[in-house]
Structures are given as structure tokens and as C-alpha cells.
Amino acid sequence: MSPRKLMWRAIVMIVGTSLLSEKARAGGEASPLARLSPTQNLALGMLAGCGSKCINYPLLAWKNAAQQGLPLPMRPDLVYRGLPMAMMNLGGTTAVQFLFTGYFQKMLKTKENDQFAEMAGATLGGIVSGVPCAMWELIMIQQQRFGGSLLGTPAKLLKEFGVAAYTRGMGMTMGREGLYTMAMLGLTPVVQRYLVEERGMDKGTGLAIGALGSAFFSATVTHPMDTIKTCLQGDLMKKQFINNLQTGRLLVDTHGVAGVFKGLGWRISLIATTFFLVNKFKEGLAPVMFPNV
């Protein structure tokens, strides 16, 4: 598989829009999903991702609460605060990643199958996507903590804290998205190659397992940045968390190294359930959205 095709599939895995095996599990025939174009897979994946988000969104809410040292919300009206913004973030961030990844790869490409351009372009695309992602996650986290509407919360934040509020945690978000993408693209082909060549798995299954395992590792590596970002965005008054360095030091001084890994279990659970749910949604949605494929 070419680096570019692997990049597309790996990024799709990141946002929960994983492709099914290229061979049907029963008879070895090509899966209809394997015949979809990248654009069709993106549209299908976004819709399936939104469906999965409706089901496992509590895991995201509990992750954010755990990172900030807050009680875990259990009432449905509290657990599902910020869901529309989370769905908007899912689709918007994915679109920005795809757009800028393609732009940077074209700009950096110097030869055919330029793996450096593929990796660097995807990483830069992930970094750029962290800009709008940070703003959307800020609104979501504020809604999770204090409630508010989809339109009312952004206006309130702007009025009370100014434009600077929307840059809160942005550096950590950009670092998280860039490093996560780079780790995914670096690990996925290695794991896939091992499973295919050493364990005899088919390429589709190897890719799925490789991407999921790489997602777990990448999530763990980037979790300290995610924790710092979440704490900063949940405390716009700066009562406890002031900046990146102070927040990281406070968490480590108070809880040890485990302080920057708070909520990791919820994040891993979120990735695992998303992987499963999206495939189920895609199986049901694909024939309806693309009946001729």
C-alpha cells in the first residue's frame, strides 16, 4: 500500500472512521466499503462518527471531568452537555486535517512516493487543525462545566474574557494533534507489516489492528498535553491553572506523574468504543448513502 493511501486510512482511523477489511470475512469477496472513494469514505465516516459520538459521548465528558479533578456527571442532562459542539468539532477538525494535509504534502513533495512529504505533510496538517479544534473544544468544555447553548456560550465567553480566551490551550492542542498524527502514521505501517508478514493476517485486518493499537499508544503519548489543555480550558478565571508550564507542574506536584495522565482510561475506552461503533454505523449507512457502490 502506498504511503498516501496509508495516510488517508490512518487519519480516518484517528477520527473513528476506520475502513473495514478489504475482504469480506466469510467468502473473501471485496467489501463494498473498499470500493468507496476517499471523499465518500470521509462523508460516510463523519456521519458514522457523529452517530457513535451520540452513544459514547459520556466517556468524553467523564475524561474531561477526571482530568480537571471534578466529580463525574451522571445525570443525562449533565452528561450530554456540549454534544452538538463535539459533533461539530469532529467533522470540522477532520475536514481541516484533510484539507491542509493535502496542501502541505503537495508543497513538500519532491519525488514520487515521497514518504517524508507524506509524514511531514500529515503532521503539519494535524498541527494546523489544532487551531480550530482548540476553539471548539474550549466551547464544549465550558458547556460541560457550566451549561449554555451552542450560540450563547461562544458569545458569553467573548464578552467576559475577550478574544484571547479562544487561544487558551491552543498550543497544547496543536502539539497533541500533530504528535498524535505523526505517531499514528509512524506506527501503523510497522504493526501492519509485522502482522501481515509474520502472523499471516490479511492486509485489511492488519491495518485495522495496527491503527487501533497505534491509536492507543499515540493517545497515551499525547495525553499529558491533552490533560493540560483540558485544565486550562476549564478554568478561564485562572483560579487554579494559569499557563502550560504552571499547570503541568501543579498536576505533577499534587498527584505525581500520574497527574498528567488522569482520564487516560476514559480516553482509551473512547477510542475503542468509537472504533467498534463507527464500523457498525458504516455497515448500516453505506448501502443507504451509496446504493450503487
C-alpha positions as CSV (number, residue, x, y, z in Angstrom):
1,M,0.0,0.0,0.0
2,S,1.4,3.4,-1.0
3,P,2.2,5.9,1.8
4,R,-0.5,8.2,0.6
5,K,-3.2,5.6,0.8
6,L,-2.0,4.5,4.2
7,M,-2.1,8.2,5.3
8,W,-5.7,8.5,4.3
9,R,-6.7,5.4,6.0
10,A,-4.7,6.1,9.2
11,I,-6.2,9.6,9.6
12,V,-9.7,8.2,9.0
13,M,-9.0,5.7,11.8
14,I,-7.9,8.6,14.1
15,V,-11.3,10.3,13.9
16,G,-13.2,7.0,14.3
17,T,-13.9,6.4,10.6
18,S,-12.0,3.2,10.1
19,L,-12.3,1.1,7.0
20,L,-13.4,-2.5,7.3
21,S,-11.3,-5.3,5.9
22,E,-10.8,-5.2,2.2
23,K,-12.0,-8.8,2.1
24,A,-15.4,-10.0,3.4
25,R,-14.9,-12.1,6.5
26,A,-16.8,-15.0,5.1
27,G,-16.2,-15.5,1.5
28,G,-13.2,-13.4,0.7
29,E,-15.1,-11.1,-1.7
30,A,-14.2,-7.4,-1.8
31,S,-16.1,-5.3,0.8
32,P,-18.3,-2.6,-0.7
33,L,-16.6,-0.1,1.7
34,A,-13.3,-0.8,0.0
35,R,-14.8,0.5,-3.3
36,L,-15.7,3.9,-1.9
37,S,-13.7,6.9,-2.9
38,P,-11.8,8.9,-0.2
39,T,-14.4,11.6,-0.4
40,Q,-17.2,9.1,0.1
41,N,-15.4,7.4,3.0
42,L,-14.9,10.9,4.5
43,A,-18.6,11.7,4.3
44,L,-19.7,8.3,5.5
45,G,-17.1,8.4,8.3
46,M,-18.2,11.8,9.5
47,L,-21.9,10.7,9.7
48,A,-20.9,7.4,11.4
49,G,-18.6,9.3,13.7
50,C,-21.5,11.6,14.8
51,G,-23.7,8.6,15.4
52,S,-21.0,6.9,17.6
53,K,-20.5,10.2,19.4
54,C,-24.1,10.2,20.5
55,I,-23.6,6.9,22.1
56,N,-20.2,7.1,23.8
57,Y,-20.1,10.9,24.4
58,P,-20.3,10.2,28.2
59,L,-16.8,8.8,28.1
60,L,-15.5,12.1,26.7
61,A,-17.4,14.0,29.4
62,W,-16.0,11.8,32.1
63,K,-12.5,12.0,30.7
64,N,-12.6,15.8,30.8
65,A,-14.1,15.8,34.3
66,A,-11.4,13.4,35.6
67,Q,-8.6,15.5,34.1
68,Q,-9.9,18.6,35.9
69,G,-10.5,16.7,39.2
70,L,-14.2,17.3,39.0
71,P,-17.0,14.8,40.1
72,L,-18.1,12.6,37.2
73,P,-21.6,13.8,36.0
74,M,-24.2,11.0,35.9
75,R,-27.5,12.7,35.1
76,P,-28.2,12.5,31.3
77,D,-28.9,16.3,31.1
78,L,-25.4,17.0,32.5
79,V,-23.5,14.2,30.8
80,Y,-24.6,15.3,27.3
81,R,-23.8,19.0,27.7
82,G,-21.7,20.1,24.8
83,L,-22.7,17.2,22.4
84,P,-23.6,19.4,19.4
85,M,-20.3,21.2,19.7
86,A,-18.4,17.9,20.0
87,M,-20.0,16.7,16.8
88,M,-19.2,19.9,15.0
89,N,-15.6,19.6,16.2
90,L,-15.4,16.0,14.9
91,G,-16.5,17.0,11.4
92,G,-14.7,20.4,11.3
93,T,-11.3,19.2,12.6
94,T,-11.4,16.2,10.2
95,A,-12.1,18.5,7.3
96,V,-9.3,20.9,8.2
97,Q,-6.8,18.0,8.6
98,F,-7.7,16.6,5.2
99,L,-7.5,20.0,3.5
100,F,-4.2,21.1,4.9
101,T,-2.6,17.7,4.8
102,G,-3.1,17.6,1.1
103,Y,-1.8,21.2,0.8
104,F,1.4,20.6,2.7
105,Q,2.1,17.3,1.0
106,K,1.9,18.9,-2.4
107,M,4.1,21.7,-1.2
108,L,6.8,19.4,0.3
109,K,6.7,16.6,-2.4
110,T,9.9,16.4,-4.4
111,K,9.5,12.9,-5.9
112,E,7.0,10.1,-6.4
113,N,6.2,8.1,-3.2
114,D,7.9,10.8,-1.1
115,Q,7.4,9.3,2.4
116,F,8.9,12.3,4.1
117,A,6.4,14.6,2.4
118,E,3.6,12.2,3.4
119,M,4.6,12.1,7.1
120,A,5.6,15.8,7.4
121,G,2.5,17.0,5.5
122,A,0.2,14.9,7.6
123,T,1.9,16.1,10.8
124,L,1.7,19.8,9.7
125,G,-2.0,19.2,8.8
126,G,-2.6,17.9,12.3
127,I,-0.9,20.9,13.8
128,V,-3.0,23.4,11.8
129,S,-6.2,21.5,12.7
130,G,-5.4,22.2,16.3
131,V,-6.2,25.9,15.9
132,P,-10.0,25.5,15.2
133,C,-10.1,22.3,17.3
134,A,-8.9,24.2,20.4
135,M,-11.6,26.8,19.9
136,W,-14.4,24.2,19.5
137,E,-13.1,22.1,22.5
138,L,-13.0,25.3,24.6
139,I,-16.7,25.9,24.0
140,M,-17.5,22.2,24.6
141,I,-15.6,22.1,27.9
142,Q,-17.2,25.3,29.1
143,Q,-20.6,23.9,28.3
144,Q,-19.8,20.6,30.1
145,R,-18.9,22.6,33.2
146,F,-21.4,25.4,33.2
147,G,-24.1,24.6,30.6
148,G,-25.2,27.1,28.0
149,S,-26.4,27.0,24.4
150,L,-24.5,26.4,21.2
151,L,-24.6,30.0,20.2
152,G,-24.9,31.6,23.6
153,T,-21.7,30.1,25.1
154,P,-19.3,31.5,22.5
155,A,-20.8,35.0,22.8
156,K,-20.6,34.8,26.5
157,L,-17.0,33.8,26.5
158,L,-16.1,36.5,24.1
159,K,-17.9,39.1,26.2
160,E,-16.4,38.1,29.5
161,F,-12.9,37.0,28.5
162,G,-12.3,38.6,25.1
163,V,-10.7,37.0,22.0
164,A,-7.7,35.8,24.0
165,A,-9.9,33.2,25.7
166,Y,-10.1,31.3,22.4
167,T,-6.3,30.8,22.4
168,R,-6.4,29.1,25.8
169,G,-4.8,25.7,25.5
170,M,-4.3,26.1,21.7
171,G,-0.6,25.4,21.8
172,M,-1.2,22.1,23.6
173,T,-4.0,21.2,21.2
174,M,-1.8,21.8,18.2
175,G,1.0,19.8,19.7
176,R,-1.4,17.0,20.6
177,E,-2.9,16.8,17.1
178,G,0.5,17.0,15.3
179,L,2.2,14.4,17.5
180,Y,-0.8,12.1,17.5
181,T,-0.9,12.1,13.7
182,M,2.8,11.6,13.4
183,A,2.8,8.7,15.9
184,M,-0.2,7.1,14.1
185,L,1.5,7.3,10.7
186,G,4.8,6.1,12.0
187,L,3.5,3.1,14.0
188,T,0.5,1.9,11.9
189,P,2.6,0.6,8.9
190,V,5.1,-1.1,11.2
191,V,2.5,-3.0,13.1
192,Q,0.6,-3.8,9.9
193,R,3.7,-5.2,8.2
194,Y,4.5,-7.4,11.2
195,L,1.0,-8.8,11.4
196,V,0.8,-9.5,7.7
197,E,4.4,-10.9,7.2
198,E,4.9,-12.6,10.5
199,R,1.4,-13.6,11.6
200,G,-0.2,-14.2,8.2
201,M,-3.1,-11.8,8.5
202,D,-4.7,-10.2,5.5
203,K,-3.8,-6.5,4.9
204,G,-7.2,-5.1,5.9
205,T,-7.3,-6.8,9.3
206,G,-3.6,-5.9,9.8
207,L,-4.4,-2.3,9.1
208,A,-7.3,-2.2,11.4
209,I,-5.4,-3.8,14.3
210,G,-2.3,-1.7,13.6
211,A,-4.3,1.5,13.5
212,L,-6.2,0.7,16.7
213,G,-3.1,-0.3,18.6
214,S,-1.2,2.8,17.3
215,A,-4.2,4.9,18.4
216,F,-3.9,3.6,22.0
217,F,-0.1,4.3,22.0
218,S,-0.5,7.7,20.4
219,A,-3.2,8.6,22.9
220,T,-1.0,7.7,25.8
221,V,2.0,9.7,24.5
222,T,-0.1,12.8,23.9
223,H,-2.3,12.5,27.0
224,P,-0.2,14.9,29.2
225,M,-0.8,17.7,26.6
226,D,-4.5,16.8,26.4
227,T,-4.7,17.0,30.2
228,I,-3.0,20.4,30.5
229,K,-5.2,21.7,27.7
230,T,-8.4,20.5,29.3
231,C,-7.4,22.0,32.7
232,L,-6.6,25.4,31.1
233,Q,-9.9,25.5,29.1
234,G,-12.0,24.5,32.1
235,D,-10.5,27.3,34.2
236,L,-10.8,30.6,32.2
237,M,-10.8,32.5,35.5
238,K,-7.3,31.2,36.2
239,K,-8.2,30.4,39.7
240,Q,-6.0,27.2,39.7
241,F,-4.5,26.8,36.2
242,I,-2.6,29.7,34.7
243,N,-0.4,28.6,31.9
244,N,1.0,25.4,30.3
245,L,4.1,25.2,32.5
246,Q,2.4,26.1,35.8
247,T,-0.4,23.6,35.1
248,G,1.9,20.8,34.3
249,R,4.0,21.4,37.4
250,L,0.9,21.7,39.6
251,L,-0.5,18.4,38.4
252,V,2.8,16.6,38.9
253,D,3.4,18.2,42.3
254,T,-0.1,17.4,43.5
255,H,-0.6,13.9,42.1
256,G,2.8,12.8,40.8
257,V,3.4,11.9,37.2
258,A,0.0,10.2,37.2
259,G,-1.5,13.7,37.5
260,V,-0.9,14.4,33.8
261,F,-2.4,11.0,32.9
262,K,-5.7,11.5,34.6
263,G,-8.6,10.4,32.5
264,L,-6.4,8.2,30.2
265,G,-8.6,5.1,30.9
266,W,-11.6,7.1,29.7
267,R,-9.8,8.2,26.6
268,I,-8.7,4.7,25.7
269,S,-12.2,3.5,26.2
270,L,-13.5,6.3,24.0
271,I,-11.1,5.2,21.1
272,A,-12.0,1.5,21.5
273,T,-15.8,2.0,21.5
274,T,-15.6,4.6,18.7
275,F,-13.7,2.0,16.6
276,F,-16.4,-0.6,17.1
277,L,-19.4,1.7,16.8
278,V,-18.3,3.5,13.7
279,N,-17.8,0.2,11.8
280,K,-21.3,-0.8,12.9
281,F,-22.8,2.5,11.7
282,K,-20.9,2.3,8.4
283,E,-22.2,-1.1,7.7
284,G,-25.8,0.2,8.1
285,L,-25.3,3.6,6.4
286,A,-23.2,2.7,3.4
287,P,-26.0,0.9,1.5
288,V,-28.3,3.8,2.1
289,M,-25.9,6.6,1.3
290,F,-24.2,4.9,-1.7
291,P,-26.6,2.2,-3.0
292,N,-24.9,2.0,-6.4
293,V,-21.4,1.1,-4.9
